Amino acid sequence: MMRCINTRFVIIMFASFLVFIPDSAVKASGWEIVGPRALGMGGANVAVANDHTAAYWNPGAFGFFKDEKEDDYGKRRWSATLAEVGAGAQFHDAFGETLSKFTDIDFNGIDDDNLTAGKVSDFVALLSALEEFRGKDNQSASIRASARTSVQAGHFGIGGQLVLDVTATPNFDFDNLGPDNTTTFTINEFSDPANLGCPSCSTTALSVSTLSSSQANSIDTQLAGLGWTSAQRTGYINAVDNGLTQAGVPAPSDIVTQTVNAATLANTASGSGGPLSQNNSTLRFRGIALFEVPLTYGRALSSKFSVGGNLKYMKARVYDRTVEILRQDFEEALDDALDRYEEKSNFGIDLGILYRLSPSVRFGLVGRNLNAPKFGSIKEEAKLRTGIAYKPRHNITLAADIDLTKNDASAGNTLKSQNIGAGLELEVFKFLQLRGGLYKNLAENDIGMVYTAGLGLNLWVVNLDVGAAVSEDKTKLDGSDIWEEARAAFAISMLF
């Protein structure tokens, strides 16, 4: 009877915390995959962690440490992390590609009162590239890093953990796109052949030599749909054609899209705007560096059921810095953002449950930051995660985890995070563990499946572990192909 009451009490505590969580402030990131063993297994560790790492993954495991059963938990007397570090990055909605296109623009090529004929196609291509930024509200880049140390002795544990989560989101200026040294940028000026380096181009008769007739007619039809007059359309098309001819540039296959995008941008600018030198497109860096000191305790309520928790002191550095894209590159802007912060302190509560259904099957449930601590404008919202582990043989572990809550993907980001992951661990010759897995964010589709791998070496009492993860899809940044998501982690620990 007493065990039943204890179980109900734990469940009521979970539910009570979730009901009274406030829903204000910017929310910090979802569940982080911390540690190389967990990373190598696709983030599936809620029912697997059987050492000091359980303080993060499921403090309920502490109740089974040093008990009468010589299983993965009962044989653990004490364990410690000597050093653990991890880092990773995510690029959402082709952020790297579009940012590179913007920052690679040579604005010095368009710095006269009147565009030369040879620069018409450059200007059209420039505005066409900027058009790619429209409608991509989820464009962002997230940088994450972690470091941790901890000690477990029987049912007790203490540690220190630092997690950095910073996200960059763009805000592009589509109005100030005119040539430098001009004071206005109107549709009339944009479509006036004189402003495009072709004062002799006709505004009454369409005459093209580089553009095909079908291309010219297609541009004319779409410009009419934007409300341009016949004279504006004719002069604009003739000037673009003359610029391509004078520059010796053949009309590319997407010239219709380029010229119409350019016209759309001019149209969107409400008929006026400033030069490129006044463009104030920005990157906003927002995030948190959170340092935690958890005190962990677990207790077995029966031979199969255990509960545990963390009471954590938490100190945060909150970052919120806006920089101009045209004045700094991404790396310089990130360094500048990390130099400015506001410090706040609070406390947090974690609870975990571990249930041993049989010697080979385990279930786990864990809630982190159930009191939803706030740090200025950022809140660490509560997170719930559950997992299962199955050992078909003594040297094989299969596991799967899933987030039960849908959280923000990162600080200051509109994307959501709800991961599902699965992995396996194969022990070879008692001293080598081979790991593999995968995970997927069920709440978003911009980053596909992420594949993971890792290994562990048991050198008597010292363990060396490494883990890595990469997405199946790639993007570009500064002309180089990079994974849309990539992570790596390394740890040195001791197990007794």
N, C-alpha and C positions, 0 to 999 in steps of 0.2 A: 504493500500500500504506500509506504513512504517513498519507494522508488518511483511510483506512478505520479505522486504529487510533485516530486522533484523535476521529473520530465515536463509536466505541465507548466511548472513555474518557469522553466527555461524558455519554453515556447511563448508564454505570455510576455516575458521580458523582451524577446525579439519583436513581437507585435506592437508592444507599447512604444518602443523607441521609434518604429516606423510611422506610427500614427501621429506622433507629435513632432516630426521633423519639419522645421520651417521651410518655406519655399520662396526664399528671397536671395538676393545677391547672385553674382556670377558663380557658377558651379565649377569645381575643379574636375580633374580627369576621372575616368572610370577605373576599373580594376587593372592594376599594373602587374605584369609578369616579372616578378622579382626573383633573381637567383638563376644560376646556370642549369641546375637540374630541372627546375620547372620549365625554363625556356626550352631546353632540349626536348621536353615531353609535350610540347604544344600548349603549355600553360595549365596542364591538368595535374594539380598537386594538392587539392583540398583533402583528398582521402589517401594521399601518398606520403606527404612530408612526415618523416619519422625521426627528426633530430631538431636542432635549434631553429631551423627554418619554419617549423610549425608555428612559431610565435606569429609569423605573418600569415601563413597559409591556413592554419587551423589550430588555434590554441587548445582546442578540445583534445588534441593528441597528448598533451602534457599529463592528462589524467591516467593514461596507460603506461607512461614511462616508469621503468623500475618496478613493474608489478610482477606477479607470480608467473605470468605467461612469457615464455622465451620466444616471442614472435618479433616482428619488426619494431614493436614499441617496447615490449617488456624487457628486452635486452639492452635498451638504451639507458645507461646510468648518467652520463653527462656528455655534452658535445659543445663545440665552440667554433665560431667563425674567426679565423685570423685576419682575413681580408676578403672582401667581395665588392666587385665593381661591375657596372653595366651601363650601356649607352644604346640609344636608338633614335630613329627619325622616321617621320611620316610626311608624305607630300600628297595633299588632297586636291582632287579636281584639276589635275595637270598644272598645279601651281608652279612647279619648277620650269616647265616649258614656257608658260606665258610670262613669268617674271624674267626669264632670260631674254626673251624677245624684246621686252620693254627696256631692260637695262643695257642691251647691246645696241640700241639705236644710236647712230651717229648724228646727234642734233646739229653739229657744226655744218653738216651738209645742207641745211635748210636755214640759212641765217641772213638772207637778204630780204630787202623790201619786196622784190619781185622774184619769184621762183624762176630759175632758168629752165629752158626746155629739157635739158638733160636731167633735171631733178624732179620732173613731174611724176615719173613712174616711181621714184624713191618715196616721194611724199604720199602717193596713193598706197604703196605697199606698207608704209609706216602706219597710216591710219587703219589699213586693213588688219594689221597685226594687233593694234589696240582694240579693234572690234571684238577680238576673241575673248577679251576680259568681260564683256557684257554678259549678264545673266548667270555668272558663275559665283554665286553667293557663298559657296563652301570652299573657295580656294584658300588654302592655308598650308603652312609647314609647321610641324611640331617637333621639338627637340626634347629628348628625355635622357636623363642620366640618374644613376643610383649608386649608393655606397652603403655598406652595412657591416656591422659587427654584432655578435650576440653570444650569450652563454646560456646553456641549459644544464641544470643540475637537478635530477629527479623531476619532481612536479613543478619546479620553479624555473623562471628564466628572466633575464634582463638583457637589454641590448641598446643599440643606437642605429638609426637608419636615416639616410638623407636621400630624398627623391626630388629631382629637378624636372619641372614640366613647363616649358615655355612655347607659346604658339605665336606665329607671325601671320597676320591677316592683312590683305591689301585693301586700299581705298584709292581708286584710280580717278584722276581728273580728266574728264573727256571734253571739257570746254576749252581749256587753254592749249590749243593744238596748232595755232597759226605759226607761220614763219617768224623767226626772231626779227626784231626791229620794226614790227608792225604793231599798231595800236588796236586794231579791230580785225575780226575774222568773221565775215558774214557770208551767207550763202551767195549773195551777189558777187562778192569779191572772189569767192572760191570758184565760181562758175564764169567769171570774167576772164577771157583769154589773156588779157594784158597782165593779169596777176599770175598767170601760169606760164609766162615767158613766151607768149605767142600773140602779140598784139595784132598780127595780120590775120589771125584765124577768124573765120566768118561766124557770125551768130545767127545768120539767116539760112545758110545752105550747109547741109551736112556733107563733109568731104573727108573721107578717110583713106589712108593707104596702108597703114600697119594693122589697124583693126579690120576685121572682116565685116562685111555688111550685116551679117547675122549678129555679131557681137555688138556692133554699134546700135542696131535696132533693139536688142535686148536691154542695153543700158538705157536707151531713150525711153522705152516702155516703163522700166522700173523707176526712173527719175520722175516721170510724169505722175506715177503713183505717190511720190513724195511731195507733189505739189509744185514742182519746178515749172517755170514757164518754158515755152518753146525756145526762146532766145537763150535762156540759161542752159538748157539741155544741149542745144546745138554747140554753143561756144565751149562748154565743158568737154564734150566728147571730142571736138576738133582739137582742143588744146592737149588733151591726153594723148590723142593719136600723134600729134606733132611732136610731143615730148618723147614718145617712144621712137619715133622715126629719127629725130635728131640725135638721140642717144644711141641709135643703132641697136635698140633692144626689141626683139620680136615680142609680139603680144603673148604673154603666158596663157596657159589654158584657163586660169582662174581670173583673167583680167576683168571679166564682167563682175565677178564677186568683189574684187578689189575696188574697182571704181564705184560700185554701188555702196559698199561699206563706207568708203570715204565720204560719199555724198550723204549717207545716213548720219554719220557723225557730225558733219557740218550742219545738217538739218536739226539734229538733236541739240546742238549748242544754242538753240533759240535765236539764231541769226547773229550772234555775236560771241566774242570771247577774246582771250589774250594770246600772246605768243607762247611758244614752247618754253622759253626761258622763265615764264611765270607759272609753269605747270607745277602743281603742288600735290601730285600723287604721293601717297604715304604707305608705310608699313607700320602696323601697330603690333608691338610685342607685349603680350600679356601672359602672366603665368605665376608660378609659385615654386619656391625651393623650401621643402618641408622637412624639418628635422624632428624625428620622433625618438623618445626614450620609453619603450614599453616595459612594464612590469607584468610578467606572465605567471599565471597559476592555473593548473588543471586538476580535476578530481574525477575519478571513476565512480559513477553512481551504481554500477553493477559490473559484472565481468564483460559485458558487451557494450555498455553505454557510458560515455564520458563527456564532460563539459569542461570548458576552460575559457579564459578571457584575458584581455590586456587592459590595463589602465595606463594611459600614455600621456606623458608631457609632450606637448607639440609646440615648436617654434617655427614660424614661417617668415620668409622674405617674399613679399608680394611685388611683382614687377608689372608696370604699366607704362610703356614708353612708346611714343610715336616718332618716327623718323621719316625724312623725305627720301623717296626711292632714288631720285636723280642726283642726290648729293652724296650717298653712301652705297657701297655694295653690301650684300647680305651679311657677310661675315663681320664687317665693321659695325653694321647696324646692330647685330646680335650682341657684340661685345659692349657696345654703348648701352644697350638696354639692360644688360646684366650688372652694369655699374650703378644703376639707380633703382632703389627698392625701398619698401616700407616694412619694418619688422613688427610682427604681432605674435602673441603667445595664447595658447588655449590648452585644453585637454581632450582626449578622445577615449572612446570605449569600444572594444572589439569583443565579440562573443563567438565561440565555436562549439560545435557538437560533432562527435565521432561515434559511429555505431558499427560494431563488428558483427555483421550478420552471420558470418562463419569464419573459420580460419583463413579462407581465401577471398572473402568478399567484404568490403568496407564501404560505408556511406559517410559523407561529411557535409556539413552545412556551416557556413561562417558568415558573419556580418562584421564589416569594418566601419569604423567611425559612425556608430549607430546614433550618437548624439548630434551628428552633423555640425561639427565645430566650424566657426567662422573666423576668418583672418582678414579684417578690413572688408574689401569688396569681393573677396573670394571665399566660397564655402566648400568645405570637403563634405560632399553629400554622402549619405549612408549607402553602402553597397552590400548586396547579398549574393553569395555564390555557393553552388552545391557541386559535389563531385562523387564519383564512384571509382573504386579500384578493385581489380580482380587479378589474382595470382593463380593461373592454371598450373604452374610449376613453381618450385621454390626460387628459381632464378629468372622468372619472367613476371613482369608487372604490366598490366594493361590499365589505362585510366582515361577518364573523360570528365570534363568540368563544363559548367554553363553558368553564366551570370543570370540571376533572377531579377535583377533590377537593370533598367536602361538608364545609363548615366551619360553626362557630357563626355565626349571623346577626349577633350583636353580643355585646359583653362582658357576661357575667352573664345571658345570655338562653338559654332552652332551645330556641329555634327554630334551624333550620339554614339554610344558604345555599349554593345551587349555581345560579348564574345562567347563562342563555344569552341572548345578545344579537346583534342584527344592525342594520346601518345603511348609509347611503350618504352620499357627499359629491360635490357637483356644483360644479365650478369655472366661474364665469361671468366673462368679460372679464378674466381673469388676476388680478383683485384681489378677487373676492368668492367665498366658498365657502358654499354652502347645505347644511345637514346635517339628517338625520332618521333615526330608528331606533326601536327598542323593545327591551325586555328583560323577562325573567320568571325568578322564583326557582322552579326545578324542585323544590326540596326542601319547599316550603310552598305552601299554597293560600289563606292568609288575605288576602294582597294579590295582586290579579290582575296583568294586563299593565300595564307602565309604558311610556309613550310619551315620546319625546325629540325635541328639535329644537335647532338652533344655527346660528350663522353666524360667518364669519371675514372680516376686512377686511385686505388687504395694502396698507399705506400705505408703499410703498417698502421699507425694511428693517424697519419696525415693523409688527407684527401685533396686531390686536385680535380676541379670540375670546370668545364667550358661548355658554352651553349651559344647557338646562333640561330637567327631566323631571317628569312627573306621572302618577300611577296612574289607571286608569280608574274605580276605586271611590273613594267619599268616606265620611267619618265625621263626627262632630260633636265639637266641643270648645268648652265655654263657650257653647253655643247657636249656634255658627257652623259652617257646612259647610266642611270642609277635606279635602284629598286624604289618603288613607291613606299615601301616600308622595309626597314632593316633594323635588327637588334643584335647585340652580342653581350655576353656576360662571362665573368671568370671569378673563381673563388678558391681559397685555400682554407681548409677546415680540419678539425680534429674530432674524432668520434671514439667514444668508449662505451 
